[in-house]
Amino acid sequence: MALSAAKGRVRGAALALIILLANPAAAQTLRVAIPQEVANVTPYSPGTPETLLELVYDKLAAPSPYLGNAKPWLATAIVPEGTDGRSWRITLRDNVRWHDGVPFTSDDVVFTLRYYRDGIANRWTHHVSGTPKLTTIEALDRRSLRIRCQDPCPSFDKVTAADIVILPAHLWQSVRQPNLYRGPLIGTGPYRVAELAPGRFLRLVANRDYFGGVPLAKQIVVSFIRNPATAFAALRAGELDLVASPVPPELLGSLARQKGLAVRSGGDALLFAVEMRINFERAPFNDPEIRRAVAYAISPREVLQRVALGHGQPGTYPAPASPWTKPGIAQLSDDPQKAKAIFARLGKRNRRFSLKVSSSEPLQQRAAQVVARELGAAGLDVHVEVVDPARIRALYTARQFDFMIAEVTPHNLADPDQLIVSILGGYLWREGLPDPEWKAGIAKWKAASTVADRMQAGFALQELHARAPATLMLYYPSMDYAYRPAAFDRWRAVPGLGVFHKWSLLP
């Protein structure tokens, strides 16, 4: 294939880039836009996509905790010890080095697990500090360690090991405020951080000594572009090679037809969803029957059609694509007459309720309008309130809402350990509420010492939620990604990860 050259300016990066391609399966420089404005690239950096972190760092197992098929990655073996489901022995790869040349050893893994367990919480720490809680974390030699959990942790090798980002002990052991970390961004991953302009762009260069093979792109410039219209306009203009956020449904046809562009399915349409949360701690929604009525009033199929133009799947919970979901479980829906009959019991308690939605999410605002009309048709007076993103998060934390539209990610939809965190922490239920069925179900889940028993206990908890839901999945959008195939045509869809991740960029 003849060499070609292209020149483009990445918005926000203010860099002139020359792209020399010998084959679309490999690239000199790739220009990618993500919708987050990243300030730093560590597990403690709010808003940093997990897939971006994994270009710089690695995990003990891979590729993800969501499909139950993770295999050792930084580890060569993760094997149970004993029969109680609590202990695991981990053997690590040899001859792995951090980006600064320091050897990777079991001390790094021991440090990371203890740091997450004992320190400031982040998105990952519940896997070692609560569900499960690691009581023993000890190095056996430079390439092996042992962990032991307070309760059985039969899915440690498939879930925990595939979720925890491993940090370099020699750089992080003196860090007391990880949220403020400004030290070297050093991992073992396929790319090194060469330049970071917080809120603007990130430049990554290939780690040619990577144990997983030499990365296919020598350099990646990641631009942070929150506005999807701006990102897709830059792609059309030849200034980007991939937009790593899904194509809005109204743009799918035109982007697929444009010369020089292609659209690829991310293969994860059933692991991302748009949901409506119900405040089950506020009257009248603390009545399970009222929550059932809310579910009956809503037609996920209609929401999908009106909001996403039919591109995707109608909502149900838990995620149908997850192996941790009970087969055949269904979300209550599509019975407005039954909803009317229940709402009629509200009597003088009937009042106007609010449905809050983020001001930065136009598709979610459209979904809010559809849902409000459906609830109104069933007899519940609901008005849509568009709220600043920061305020909407604060309102959810403070439980100051009736209904709320939000995006839900694979971590909430398809991580079996997160299910318990969601139940205890106020997403699906809350620890301390008087409900013996929930308490008994949680106790059975914690006691399960095999993967099969743990799955059955999880299925029972999913059924409990389905009978009186605290959240309703409205729809699973079609996760389609637009890119420039002449620049790179090896984007690989991994469920729950989209196409912009290390597995697309490794040979």
HELIX and SHEET records of a PDB file:
HELIX    1   1 GLU A   50  VAL A   56  1                                   7    
HELIX    2   2 SER A  106  ASP A  118  1                                  13    
HELIX    3   3 HIS A  126  SER A  129  1                                   4    
HELIX    4   4 PHE A  156  THR A  160  3                                   5    
HELIX    5   5 ALA A  169  TRP A  172  1                                   4    
HELIX    6   6 PRO A  178  LEU A  180  5                                   3    
HELIX    7   7 PRO A  228  ARG A  236  1                                   9    
HELIX    8   8 PRO A  249  LEU A  251  5                                   3    
HELIX    9   9 LEU A  252  ARG A  257  1                                   6    
HELIX   10  10 PRO A  288  ALA A  297  1                                  10    
HELIX   11  11 PRO A  300  ALA A  308  1                                   9    
HELIX   12  12 PRO A  336  PHE A  343  1                                   8    
HELIX   13  13 ALA A  344  ARG A  349  5                                   6    
HELIX   14  14 PRO A  362  ALA A  377  1                                  16    
HELIX   15  15 PRO A  389  THR A  397  1                                   9    
HELIX   16  16 PRO A  410  ALA A  414  1                                   5    
HELIX   17  17 PRO A  416  GLY A  425  1                                  10    
HELIX   18  18 PRO A  436  ALA A  447  1                                  12    
HELIX   19  19 VAL A  451  ARG A  467  1                                  17    
HELIX   20  20 LYS A  502  SER A  504  5                                   3    
SHEET    1   A 2 SER A   4  ARG A   9  0                                        
SHEET    2   A 2 ALA A  16  LEU A  21 -1                                        
SHEET    1   B 5 TYR A 191  ALA A 197  0                                        
SHEET    2   B 5 PHE A 201  ALA A 206 -1                                        
SHEET    3   B 5 ALA A 217  PHE A 224 -1                                        
SHEET    4   B 5 ALA A  27  ILE A  34  1                                        
SHEET    5   B 5 LEU A 242  VAL A 243  1                                        
SHEET    1   C 2 ALA A  61  ALA A  62  0                                        
SHEET    2   C 2 LYS A  71  PRO A  72 -1                                        
SHEET    1   D 4 ALA A  75  GLU A  81  0                                        
SHEET    2   D 4 SER A  87  LEU A  92 -1                                        
SHEET    3   D 4 SER A 144  CYS A 149 -1                                        
SHEET    4   D 4 LEU A 134  ASP A 141 -1                                        
SHEET    1   E 2 ALA A 262  SER A 265  0                                        
SHEET    2   E 2 ASP A 480  TYR A 483 -1                                        
SHEET    1   F 6 GLY A 312  PRO A 314  0                                        
SHEET    2   F 6 THR A 471  PRO A 477 -1                                        
SHEET    3   F 6 ALA A 273  ILE A 278 -1                                        
SHEET    4   F 6 PHE A 403  VAL A 408 -1                                        
SHEET    5   F 6 PHE A 353  SER A 358  1                                        
SHEET    6   F 6 VAL A 382  VAL A 387  1                                        
END                                                                             
